[in-house]
Amino acid sequence: MEQSSNIHVIRSGAESLVARYVWKASRSACAVEQEKILPKGTAEIIFNLTDSTLCFKDAEQERFELFKCSINGLNTSPFHLIKGRSQTFIGIQLHAYALKWIFGIPGKEFTDKVFDGFDVCPSLRTLYERLTGENSFDTQVELILDWLRMRLQSAKVISDRSLLFDLHSERREEELSVSSICKRYNLSDRHLRRLASDHLGINTEDFVLYRKYLNAFERLHHGSEQLTTVALESGFYDQAHFNKTFKAYTGLVPSEYRRQKSELIGHLYYAPGQSDLISQTY
């Protein structure tokens, strides 16, 4: 199997407020491969430049073909891809709040869904056509960054954007609760609920639990701490509560993820029909 990957981290400019990085992944293999993508707390725009790719959610076993340009909102359950023998994907990993900012559509409309990007935003079709006409990753990145700048210039100003940045990057999970967030930022419960639904795509109670899960998820992937330590320092009552929550989001208990993880956080790879996951990377 031949495979390659590129990544461009977005560190500056207006586009860095909404996007984390642009990536490209290509593969040519003898066999079909299945990929399980766990909830990562981000949204994504993905351009499929080659073969057809089937996808399905854990809760919906019905398979459908991935669009040429897909917009995927915040996920709270795993997402599966069944990839053919040859693919090239280009993706823009976005902060969860970016979808409302870029497209003017409440984040909750995208949560746990995949939309045809061409239907959501016609300019994505033009961007797709320009991307397919280029082979250079650097040039493709510039095309994407130009598109992001254009969308941000025409987007409505978000008055609460600094607050959204803080909420999205909140790391004090051991103190995190709806009441503590309201008190810390001098918000009414109603205002917080509106922000969470419109911009983060999730209700406030679920947001609190999701933040704890994400913190634990990153610790599991990058560290070697005891599971009990991960649980308590991420704000869970005990390891049993942690195990239950982690499995609700991923279908795996924490020890299973740590054993099966690949180098790319939240991505597991295996051959379709196999029950044992085979960890590979792009």
C-alpha positions in Angstrom: 0.0 0.0 0.0 1.2 3.5 -0.9 0.1 6.4 1.3 1.0 10.0 1.9 -0.2 12.8 4.1 0.3 16.5 4.5 -0.8 19.0 7.1 -0.8 22.7 7.3 -1.4 24.2 10.8 -3.2 27.6 10.7 -1.4 29.7 13.2 -2.3 33.3 12.2 -4.7 35.5 10.3 -8.5 35.7 10.6 -8.8 32.1 9.3 -7.0 30.9 12.5 -10.1 32.0 14.5 -12.2 29.3 12.9 -9.9 26.6 11.5 -7.2 24.5 13.1 -5.5 23.0 10.1 -5.8 21.9 6.5 -4.8 18.3 5.8 -4.5 16.0 2.7 -4.4 12.2 2.7 -3.8 9.9 -0.2 -3.7 6.1 -0.4 -3.4 3.4 -3.1 -4.0 -0.1 -1.8 -4.8 -3.6 -2.8 -7.6 -3.9 -0.3 -10.6 -1.9 0.8 -10.2 -0.3 4.3 -12.6 0.7 7.0 -11.9 3.7 9.2 -13.7 4.5 12.5 -13.6 8.1 13.5 -14.4 8.9 17.1 -15.9 12.2 18.4 -13.1 14.8 18.5 -15.0 18.0 19.4 -14.4 19.5 15.9 -16.3 20.2 12.7 -14.9 19.4 9.3 -15.2 20.2 5.6 -13.9 17.3 3.5 -13.3 17.2 -0.2 -13.3 13.7 -1.8 -11.2 14.0 -4.9 -11.2 10.4 -6.1 -13.1 7.1 -5.6 -16.5 6.8 -4.0 -16.5 6.3 -0.3 -19.3 4.8 1.8 -20.0 6.0 5.3 -22.3 5.3 8.2 -22.9 6.2 11.8 -22.9 3.8 14.7 -26.6 4.5 15.4 -27.5 4.3 11.7 -26.2 1.2 10.0 -27.6 2.3 6.6 -24.6 3.2 4.4 -24.5 6.1 2.0 -22.0 7.5 -0.4 -19.8 10.4 0.9 -20.4 13.6 -1.0 -17.7 15.2 -3.2 -17.7 17.9 -0.5 -19.0 17.0 2.9 -19.7 19.2 5.9 -19.7 17.2 9.2 -20.7 19.0 12.4 -19.8 18.1 16.0 -20.1 14.3 16.5 -21.2 12.6 19.7 -20.9 9.1 18.3 -18.5 7.3 15.9 -18.5 7.8 12.2 -17.3 5.1 9.8 -15.8 5.3 6.3 -15.4 2.3 3.9 -12.7 3.4 1.5 -11.9 2.0 -1.9 -8.5 1.1 -3.2 -7.6 4.7 -4.1 -8.5 7.9 -2.4 -7.4 11.5 -2.1 -9.0 13.6 0.6 -8.5 17.2 1.5 -10.0 18.4 4.7 -10.4 21.6 6.8 -10.6 20.9 10.5 -12.7 23.6 12.1 -13.6 24.6 15.6 -17.1 23.5 16.4 -18.4 27.1 16.6 -17.0 27.9 13.1 -20.0 26.5 11.2 -22.4 29.2 12.5 -19.8 31.8 11.8 -18.9 30.7 8.2 -22.4 29.6 7.0 -24.8 31.5 9.2 -26.6 28.2 10.2 -27.0 27.2 13.8 -24.4 24.6 14.9 -27.1 22.3 16.2 -28.3 21.8 12.6 -25.0 20.1 11.8 -24.5 18.1 15.0 -24.1 14.3 14.2 -25.0 14.9 10.5 -23.2 15.0 7.2 -24.3 17.5 4.6 -23.6 18.0 0.9 -21.3 21.1 1.0 -22.4 22.1 -2.5 -26.0 22.5 -1.2 -25.0 24.4 1.9 -22.6 26.9 0.2 -22.4 27.1 -3.7 -18.9 28.6 -3.5 -17.6 25.2 -2.2 -18.3 23.7 -5.7 -16.0 26.3 -7.2 -13.4 25.6 -4.6 -13.7 21.9 -5.2 -13.1 22.4 -8.9 -10.1 24.5 -8.3 -8.6 22.0 -5.8 -9.0 19.1 -8.3 -7.1 21.2 -10.9 -4.0 21.5 -8.6 -1.5 18.8 -7.5 0.6 21.0 -5.2 -0.6 20.8 -1.5 0.8 24.3 -0.9 -1.3 25.7 -3.7 -4.4 23.8 -2.5 -3.8 25.3 1.0 -3.7 28.8 -0.4 -6.9 28.2 -2.3 -8.6 27.0 0.9 -7.3 29.9 3.0 -8.5 32.4 0.4 -11.9 30.8 0.5 -12.0 31.0 4.3 -11.0 34.7 4.3 -13.7 35.4 1.7 -16.4 33.7 3.9 -15.3 35.5 7.0 -15.3 38.9 5.3 -19.0 38.3 4.3 -20.0 36.7 7.6 -21.9 38.6 10.3 -19.8 39.8 13.3 -20.3 37.5 16.3 -20.5 39.7 19.4 -19.8 36.9 21.8 -16.8 35.4 19.9 -14.2 35.9 22.6 -16.5 34.1 25.0 -17.0 31.3 22.5 -13.2 30.9 22.2 -13.0 30.6 26.0 -15.8 28.1 26.3 -14.5 26.0 23.4 -11.0 25.8 24.9 -12.0 25.4 28.6 -9.6 23.1 30.3 -10.7 23.3 34.0 -13.0 20.3 33.7 -12.8 19.4 37.4 -14.6 22.7 38.1 -16.9 22.7 35.1 -20.7 22.9 35.5 -23.5 25.0 34.0 -23.7 27.1 37.1 -19.9 27.6 37.3 -19.8 28.7 33.6 -22.6 31.2 34.2 -20.9 32.6 37.2 -17.4 32.8 35.7 -18.6 34.7 32.6 -21.5 36.6 34.2 -24.0 34.9 31.9 -27.7 34.0 32.4 -28.6 30.4 32.0 -30.7 31.4 29.0 -27.8 33.2 27.3 -25.5 30.3 27.8 -28.0 27.9 26.4 -28.4 30.0 23.2 -24.7 30.2 22.7 -24.2 26.5 23.2 -27.0 25.5 20.8 -26.3 28.1 18.1 -22.5 28.0 18.1 -21.3 24.8 19.7 -24.2 22.6 18.4 -25.0 21.0 21.8 -27.0 21.8 24.9 -25.3 23.1 28.0 -25.5 20.0 30.1 -24.2 17.8 27.3 -21.5 20.4 26.6 -20.1 20.1 30.1 -20.0 16.3 29.9 -18.5 16.5 26.3 -15.7 18.8 27.5 -14.8 16.3 30.3 -14.8 13.5 27.7 -12.5 15.4 25.3 -10.0 16.2 28.0 -9.9 12.5 29.1 -9.7 11.5 25.4 -6.6 13.6 24.8 -4.9 12.4 28.0 -5.6 8.8 27.0 -4.1 9.3 23.5 -1.0 11.2 24.4 -0.2 10.1 27.9 0.3 6.9 29.9 -1.4 7.9 33.2 -3.4 5.4 35.1 -7.0 5.4 34.0 -8.2 6.4 37.5 -6.0 9.4 37.3 -7.3 10.4 33.9 -10.9 10.0 35.2 -10.5 12.1 38.3 -8.4 14.9 36.7 -10.9 15.1 33.9 -13.8 15.8 36.3 -15.4 12.4 36.5 -16.7 11.1 39.9 -14.9 7.8 39.5 -13.6 5.4 36.9 -17.0 3.7 36.5 -18.6 7.0 35.5 -15.6 7.7 33.2 -15.9 4.3 31.5 -19.6 4.7 31.0 -19.3 8.1 29.5 -16.4 7.2 27.2 -18.2 4.2 25.9 -21.3 6.2 25.2 -19.3 8.5 22.9 -17.0 6.0 21.3 -18.4 2.5 21.7 -15.2 1.6 23.5 -14.1 1.6 27.1 -10.9 3.7 27.7 -8.6 0.7 27.9 -9.8 -0.6 24.5 -9.1 2.8 22.9 -5.6 3.0 24.4 -4.9 -0.5 23.1 -6.3 0.0 19.6 -5.4 3.7 18.9 -3.4 4.7 15.9 -1.0 7.7 15.7 -3.8 9.9 14.5 -6.0 10.8 17.5 -9.5 9.4 17.2 -8.9 7.3 14.1 -9.0 3.5 14.1 -8.3 1.4 10.9 -9.3 -2.1 10.1 -10.4 -4.4 7.2 -14.2 -4.5 6.7 -15.7 -7.6 8.4 -12.9 -7.9 10.9 -13.9 -7.6 14.6 -10.4 -6.8 15.7 -9.3 -3.3 14.8 -5.9 -3.0 13.1 -4.2 0.2 14.1 -2.6 1.9 11.1 -2.0 5.5 10.2 -2.1 7.7 7.1 
